[in-house]
C-alpha cells in the first residue's frame, strides 16, 4: 500500500511536470501597449453565457511570434499560436470557474525580438445559460438562386452543426424547392413548421411526432401562409399572407428592394386544419405577426398605403412609391378560449417619425418589445440604416439599442427562452454577408457588447460565402431526419386547409 501510494504520488508529480512543460511559456520581458489587440472576431470585453462554445479568435496583427494567456479562477491557459483555440473541455472548465465573473485575456506580439503586450481585456461570463440550439437558413449571395439552400441547426455549447433539411434533397431537372420561414412553438423542436415553395409546395408542420404537409392557400386568400408566429399555448399559428415582389435599383447603393404589394393576417388551427382570416383594412399592409408571451395579444407591423392608381398598375405604383411605405407597430387582443380577436391598437407610430418599424418581438417576461427600425419599407435586411430598437411596454418609452447596433445592417432578432440573450442578424463586418451575433440583455433592458457566433476555425466567416437567415433559439435539436422531411415533401400531396370565414 505504501509503495503504491509513493508511485501514485510520483506519477501525479510527473504528470503535472509534463503538463507544465508542455504549456507554452509567456514572455518574461515585454513592453506595455495601451492599444487593444487586433483580433478577429472581436471578442474584447463581450459578455457570454456559461454554456457557450469556445470563443476562438485569430490575432490579425502581423508579427514574428505570438502568445496569449487566458486567466480564470484557479488556473490559466496559454498558447504560442496566432490562432487562440482552447478545446471545448478546457473552455467549459474556464467558464464554470468564472461564472458570474470574467476571464482575463492577454495577447503578446513579437517584433524584431521585442515582445509587446497589447492592452488586456476581459470576457465576462454571465450567470444565465443560453438555449442550447440555434437554427437558421444558409443561403448563397444571390437574388434568385436557392437550390443549395439548407436549414441547419447548431449546438451552441459546441461546434456541432447538422442539416434539418436541404433543398437539394428533392431537386432535379424538373423539380426544385425553396424552403423558408422555420418557426417553433415555445422553442420546442418537436413543434415546428417551415414552408416549401415552388414544386411539391406546402407548409410542413411537425407536432409531437405527427408530420403533415398543409396547403394554407384558399380561394379567398392572396397566398398561403408566409411569416409565422406560433401561439405560446394553443395549437394555433398566426401568419401573414403576402404578395411579394423584388425590384433592383440602378443608382441607389442599396441594390435590392423587397416589397409587399398586398398582405393580410390569418390564423391557422393546426388540429382542425382550419384557416380564419383576421379582418383588416384593404389599405393596410399587415405583416410579421408575433404573440405576447401570455398569448393574449397578437403584435404585428402594418403600413397604410392608399393607392392612387388602378388595380392593373398596382405593382408599378408600389414600386415607384417605395419610399412612402412606412410600417407602424400594432397589436390586437386575443381570447384563447373563444378565439376572438380585437380591433387594432397602435403601439408605435414609426411613420410619424418618418420611419418604418418591423419585426416586433416580445421578451419572455413581457416587459420589452424589440423591433427593427429603418427609413422605409419592410425588408430591412437590405437597408444599411436599419437598427434595433427597444420599447419598455410598461412605459411605452422607446430607445435605439446603441450598445449592440453597428454602422451597418441589424435586422432579424430573437429572444432566448429566459430573456437574457438575443440573437440578431448583422452585416457589420463586410456589409454583404449576414452573420448571427448574440448579446446579453439585463433585467433593465440594457444590452452588452455582442459577440459573433463562435466557430471552430476562428476566421471561418471570412471565407464562408453564405448568409445566415432567421436565427431562432431552440431548447434541443430537431430529431426528425432530413430523409423523413424529404419523403413527406416528395411523396405527399399538401392537405388543403378549410377556411372558416
C-alpha positions in Angstrom: 0.0 0.0 0.0 2.8 2.4 0.9 4.7 1.6 -2.3 1.5 2.1 -4.3 1.0 5.5 -2.6 4.5 6.6 -3.5 4.1 5.5 -7.1 0.8 7.3 -7.3 2.3 10.5 -5.9 5.3 10.3 -8.2 3.1 9.6 -11.2 0.9 12.6 -10.3 4.0 14.8 -9.9 5.5 13.7 -13.3 2.1 14.3 -15.0 2.0 17.8 -13.5 5.5 18.5 -14.6 4.9 17.2 -18.1 1.7 19.3 -18.4 3.6 22.3 -17.2 6.5 21.6 -19.6 4.0 21.3 -22.5 2.3 24.6 -21.7 3.8 27.4 -23.8 5.8 29.9 -21.8 4.7 33.5 -21.7 7.3 36.3 -22.4 9.2 37.3 -19.2 10.1 40.7 -20.6 7.8 42.9 -22.7 6.7 46.4 -23.2 3.1 47.5 -22.5 0.8 48.9 -25.1 -2.4 50.8 -24.5 -3.8 49.6 -27.8 -6.4 46.8 -27.8 -5.3 43.7 -29.6 -6.4 43.4 -33.2 -8.3 40.1 -33.1 -11.0 38.5 -35.2 -13.7 38.0 -34.3 -13.7 41.0 -31.9 -14.3 39.3 -28.6 -12.9 42.0 -26.4 -15.0 42.8 -23.4 -18.0 40.8 -24.5 -20.4 39.0 -22.2 -21.1 35.3 -22.8 -23.3 32.6 -21.4 -21.6 30.0 -19.2 -22.5 27.2 -21.6 -21.4 28.7 -24.9 -18.9 27.1 -27.3 -15.2 28.3 -27.1 -14.7 31.9 -28.3 -11.8 31.2 -30.6 -10.0 34.1 -32.3 -7.1 34.9 -34.6 -4.6 37.7 -34.0 -4.8 39.9 -37.1 -1.6 41.9 -36.4 1.3 40.7 -38.4 4.2 39.8 -36.1 7.2 37.5 -35.8 5.7 35.5 -33.0 2.6 35.3 -30.9 1.5 34.3 -27.4 -1.8 34.5 -25.5 -2.9 33.7 -22.0 -6.4 33.3 -20.6 -6.6 33.5 -16.8 -9.5 32.1 -14.9 -10.1 31.5 -11.2 -7.8 28.6 -10.2 -5.7 28.5 -13.3 -4.6 29.7 -16.7 -4.4 28.5 -20.3 -1.7 29.6 -22.7 -0.7 29.3 -26.4 2.1 30.4 -28.6 0.0 30.2 -31.8 -1.6 33.1 -33.8 -4.9 31.3 -33.5 -6.2 31.1 -30.0 -8.2 27.9 -29.9 -8.9 26.3 -26.5 -10.6 23.0 -26.6 -14.3 22.5 -25.7 -13.4 20.8 -22.5 -10.8 23.3 -21.5 -13.2 26.2 -22.3 -16.0 24.6 -20.2 -13.7 24.4 -17.2 -12.8 28.1 -17.6 -16.4 29.2 -17.9 -17.5 27.1 -15.0 -14.9 28.7 -12.7 -15.6 32.2 -13.9 -19.4 32.1 -13.9 -20.7 35.4 -12.7 -17.2 36.9 -13.1 -14.7 37.2 -16.0 -11.8 35.6 -17.9 -8.7 37.8 -18.3 -7.1 37.6 -21.7 -3.6 38.8 -22.6 -2.2 38.9 -26.2 1.5 39.3 -26.8 3.2 40.0 -30.2 6.9 40.0 -31.0 8.5 42.4 -33.5 12.3 42.2 -34.2 13.0 40.3 -31.0 11.0 42.6 -28.7 7.8 41.4 -27.1 4.8 43.7 -26.6 1.7 43.0 -24.5 -1.4 44.6 -26.0 -4.0 46.0 -23.6 -5.5 43.1 -21.7 -9.3 42.5 -22.0 -12.0 40.6 -20.3 -14.6 38.1 -21.4 -17.4 38.5 -18.9 -19.3 35.3 -18.0 -23.0 35.7 -17.1 -24.9 33.6 -14.6 -27.6 32.7 -17.1 -27.3 30.0 -19.7 -28.3 30.3 -23.3 -30.7 27.9 -25.1 -28.6 25.0 -26.3 -29.5 25.1 -30.0 -29.9 27.7 -32.8 -31.4 27.1 -36.2 -31.0 29.2 -39.4 -31.1 29.0 -43.2 -27.8 29.2 -45.0 -28.2 30.9 -48.4 -25.8 31.8 -51.1 -25.4 35.5 -52.1 -27.8 35.5 -55.0 -31.1 37.2 -55.6 -32.7 34.3 -57.4 -30.7 31.1 -56.8 -31.7 28.9 -53.9 -31.2 25.3 -54.9 -28.3 24.7 -52.5 -30.1 26.4 -49.6 -30.2 24.4 -46.3 -32.0 24.7 -43.0 -29.4 23.9 -40.3 -29.2 23.6 -36.6 -26.1 24.3 -34.4 -25.3 23.1 -30.9 -24.3 26.4 -29.2 -22.4 24.5 -26.5 -20.0 23.0 -29.1 -19.3 23.3 -32.8 -21.6 20.5 -33.9 -23.9 21.5 -36.8 -26.3 19.4 -38.8 -28.8 19.8 -41.6 -32.5 19.8 -40.8 -33.5 19.8 -44.4 -31.7 20.8 -47.7 -33.3 22.0 -50.9 -31.1 19.6 -53.0 -32.7 16.5 -51.4 -35.7 16.9 -53.7 -34.2 18.8 -56.5 -33.7 17.5 -60.0 -34.0 18.8 -63.6 -37.8 19.0 -63.3 -38.3 19.9 -59.7 -36.9 22.5 -57.3 -37.9 23.9 -54.0 -37.2 26.8 -51.8 -37.6 26.3 -48.0 -38.2 29.2 -45.7 -39.7 30.6 -42.5 -38.9 27.9 -40.0 -40.5 28.5 -36.6 -41.1 26.8 -33.3 -43.7 26.8 -30.5 -42.0 28.0 -27.3 -38.5 26.9 -28.5 -39.7 23.3 -28.8 -38.1 21.5 -31.8 -40.9 18.9 -31.7 -43.4 21.6 -32.6 -42.1 23.3 -35.7 -43.0 24.4 -39.2 -41.4 25.6 -42.4 -42.6 26.3 -45.9 -41.8 24.6 -49.2 -42.2 26.9 -52.2 -42.3 26.1 -55.9 -42.6 22.4 -56.8 -44.2 20.0 -54.3 -45.2 23.0 -52.2 -46.8 23.2 -48.9 -46.3 24.0 -45.2 -44.5 21.3 -43.3 -45.8 21.0 -39.7 -44.3 18.7 -37.1 -46.2 18.4 -33.8 -45.2 15.9 -31.1 -44.3 13.2 -33.6 -47.0 13.9 -36.2 -45.7 15.2 -39.5 -48.1 16.8 -42.1 -47.9 18.9 -45.2 -50.7 21.5 -45.5 -51.8 23.9 -48.2 -53.0 27.1 -46.5 -53.9 28.9 -49.7 -57.7 29.1 -50.1 -59.7 30.8 -52.8 -60.2 34.0 -50.8 -56.6 34.4 -49.7 -53.8 36.1 -51.7 -51.3 33.4 -50.8 -50.6 30.6 -48.4 -49.1 31.4 -45.0 -45.8 33.3 -45.1 -44.4 34.8 -41.9 -45.4 32.6 -39.0 -45.9 33.0 -35.2 -46.9 30.0 -33.0 -49.3 30.8 -30.2 -47.4 30.0 -27.0 -50.0 27.5 -25.7 -52.6 26.8 -28.4 -52.3 24.6 -31.5 -52.6 27.8 -33.5 -50.2 29.7 -35.8 -50.7 33.3 -36.9 -49.4 34.0 -40.4 -49.2 36.9 -42.8 -50.3 36.2 -46.3 -48.3 38.2 -48.8 -48.0 39.1 -52.5 -44.3 39.9 -52.6 -42.1 41.4 -55.3 -38.4 42.2 -55.7 -37.0 45.1 -57.7 -33.5 46.4 -58.3 -32.2 49.9 -58.2 -29.8 51.3 -60.8 -28.4 54.3 -58.9 -29.0 53.5 -55.2 -26.2 51.8 -53.3 -28.9 49.5 -51.8 -29.5 47.5 -54.9 -32.4 45.4 -53.8 -35.9 46.3 -52.7 -38.3 43.6 -51.5 -41.9 44.9 -51.1 -45.4 43.6 -50.3 -47.9 44.6 -53.0 -50.7 43.1 -50.8 -50.6 41.5 -47.3 -53.1 40.3 -44.7 -53.2 38.3 -41.5 -54.7 34.8 -40.8 -54.9 32.3 -38.0 -54.4 28.6 -38.7 -55.7 25.9 -36.4 -53.2 23.0 -36.6 -55.6 20.4 -35.1 -58.6 21.4 -37.2 -56.7 22.3 -40.4 -58.7 25.4 -40.5 -57.9 29.0 -41.6 -59.5 32.1 -40.2 -58.9 35.4 -41.9 -58.3 38.3 -39.4 -60.4 41.2 -40.6 -58.4 44.2 -41.8 -58.4 47.4 -43.8 -57.7 46.9 -47.5 -55.4 49.9 -47.4 -53.2 48.3 -44.7 -50.2 46.1 -45.5 -50.1 43.8 -42.4 -47.1 41.6 -41.8 -44.7 39.9 -39.2 -47.2 38.7 -36.6 -45.9 37.8 -33.1 -47.6 36.8 -29.9 -47.2 38.2 -26.4 -45.8 35.5 -24.0 -49.2 35.1 -22.4 -50.9 34.6 -25.7 -53.4 37.4 -25.1 -52.1 39.9 -27.7 -51.0 39.5 -31.3 -48.4 42.1 -32.4 -47.7 42.9 -36.0 -46.4 45.6 -38.4 -48.7 47.4 -40.8 -48.3 50.2 -43.3 -51.1 52.3 -44.6 -50.8 52.6 -48.3 -53.6 54.3 -50.2 -53.3 53.6 -53.9 -53.9 56.3 -56.4 -53.9 54.2 -59.5 -56.0 51.3 -60.8 -55.5 47.7 -59.7 -53.9 46.9 -63.1 -51.0 49.2 -62.1 -50.8 48.0 -58.5 -47.3 46.7 -58.8 -45.9 49.7 -60.6 -47.3 52.1 -58.2 -46.0 50.2 -55.2 -42.5 50.2 -56.8 -42.5 53.8 -57.7 -43.7 55.0 -54.3 -41.5 52.6 -52.3 -40.1 55.3 -50.0 -43.6 56.3 -48.9 -44.3 52.9 -47.4 -43.7 53.1 -43.7 -44.8 50.5 -41.2 -46.1 51.1 -37.7 -46.5 48.5 -34.9 -49.9 47.4 -33.8 -51.4 44.8 -31.5 -54.8 43.1 -31.2 -56.3 41.5 -28.1 -56.9 37.7 -28.3 -59.1 35.4 -26.2 -57.7 31.9 -26.5 -60.9 30.3 -25.2 -63.3 31.9 -27.8 -60.6 32.6 -30.4 -62.0 36.2 -30.7 -59.6 38.8 -31.8 -60.0 42.5 -31.0 -59.5 45.7 -33.1 -56.1 47.2 -34.0 -54.3 49.2 -31.2 -51.4 51.4 -32.2 -48.3 50.5 -30.2 -45.6 52.5 -32.0 -46.1 55.2 -34.6 -43.0 55.0 -36.7 -44.4 56.8 -39.7 -44.9 59.9 -37.5 -41.2 59.9 -37.0 -40.6 59.4 -40.7 -39.5 55.8 -40.1 -40.7 52.3 -40.7 -40.8 49.6 -37.9 -40.8 45.9 -38.5 -40.3 42.5 -36.8 -41.9 43.1 -33.3 -40.6 40.5 -30.8 -41.7 40.5 -27.1 -39.3 39.4 -24.3 -40.4 36.3 -22.4 -41.2 38.3 -19.3 -43.5 40.6 -21.4 -41.6 43.8 -20.4 -39.8 44.6 -23.6 -40.6 44.9 -27.3 -37.6 44.7 -29.7 -38.1 45.8 -33.3 -36.2 46.9 -36.4 -36.4 50.5 -37.5 -35.4 51.8 -40.9 -36.2 54.8 -43.1 -38.9 52.9 -45.1 -40.1 49.6 -46.3 -40.5 46.1 -44.9 -37.4 44.0 -45.8 -34.8 45.8 -43.7 -32.1 43.2 -44.2 -31.3 45.1 -47.4 -31.3 48.5 -45.7 -28.0 49.7 -44.3 -29.7 52.2 -42.0 -31.7 49.5 -40.2 -31.1 49.3 -36.4 -32.6 47.5 -33.4 -34.8 49.5 -31.1 -36.3 48.6 -27.7 -39.7 49.6 -26.2 -40.4 49.2 -22.5 -44.1 48.1 -22.7 -44.7 49.3 -19.1 -43.9 52.9 -20.0 -44.0 52.8 -23.9 -40.6 54.5 -23.9 -38.5 53.7 -27.0 -34.8 53.9 -27.4 -32.2 52.8 -30.0 -30.1 49.9 -28.9 -26.8 51.7 -29.5 -24.9 49.2 -27.3 -25.5 46.4 -29.8 -26.1 48.3 -33.1 -23.4 49.0 -35.7 -22.9 51.2 -38.7 -24.3 48.5 -41.0 -27.5 46.4 -41.1 -29.1 44.9 -37.9 -32.4 43.2 -38.7 -33.9 39.9 -37.7 -33.8 39.1 -33.9 -35.0 36.5 -31.5 -35.1 36.3 -27.7 -33.8 33.4 -25.7 -36.3 31.5 -23.5 -35.0 33.1 -20.3 -35.0 36.6 -21.9 -31.3 37.3 -21.1 -30.0 36.8 -24.6 -30.9 37.9 -28.1 -29.6 36.7 -31.3 -29.7 39.0 -34.3 -28.6 39.3 -37.9 -25.9 41.8 -38.7 -23.7 42.7 -41.7 -21.3 44.8 -39.6 -18.1 43.1 -40.7 -18.2 43.3 -44.5 -21.6 44.8 -45.4 -22.5 41.8 -47.6 -22.9 38.6 -45.6 -25.4 38.3 -42.8 -23.9 36.8 -39.6 -25.6 35.9 -36.3 -24.5 37.9 -33.2 -25.5 37.3 -29.6 -25.9 39.9 -26.9 -26.7 39.8 -23.2 -29.8 41.8 -22.1 -30.0 42.5 -18.4 -33.3 42.8 -16.4 -33.4 46.5 -17.1 -33.3 46.0 -20.8 -29.7 47.2 -21.2 -27.6 45.2 -23.7 -23.9 44.3 -23.5 -21.4 44.2 -26.3 -22.5 41.4 -28.7 -20.3 38.6 -29.9 -20.3 36.7 -33.2 -21.4 33.1 -33.3 -18.3 31.2 -32.3 -16.7 28.9 -34.9 -14.3 26.0 -34.7 -11.9 27.8 -37.2 -11.7 31.4 -35.9 -11.8 33.2 -39.3 -14.2 30.8 -41.0 -16.7 33.5 -41.7 -14.2 35.5 -43.7 -14.2 32.6 -46.2 -17.8 31.5 -45.8 -19.8 32.7 -48.8 -23.3 32.2 -47.4 -25.6 34.3 -45.3 -27.4 33.2 -42.1 -31.1 33.8 -42.3 -33.7 33.7 -39.5 -31.7 32.7 -36.4 -34.1 31.1 -33.9 -33.3 29.6 -30.5 -34.4 26.0 -29.6 -34.3 24.1 -26.4 -33.0 21.0 -28.2 -32.3 19.6 -31.6 -34.8 18.7 -34.3 -34.8 14.9 -34.2 -36.8 14.2 -37.4 -34.4 13.2 -40.0 -33.8 15.1 -43.2 -34.8 12.0 -45.1 -38.2 11.9 -43.3 -38.8 15.5 -44.3 -37.7 14.8 -47.9 -40.1 11.8 -48.1 -43.0 13.8 -46.9 -42.3 16.6 -49.3 -41.8 14.3 -52.3 -44.5 11.7 -51.7 -47.4 13.6 -50.0 -49.9 16.0 -51.5 -50.4 19.0 -49.4 -53.6 18.8 -47.4 -56.0 21.7 -48.3 -57.0 23.8 -45.4 -60.6 24.7 -44.8 -61.5 28.4 -44.4 -63.8 29.3 -41.5 -64.8 32.8 -42.6 
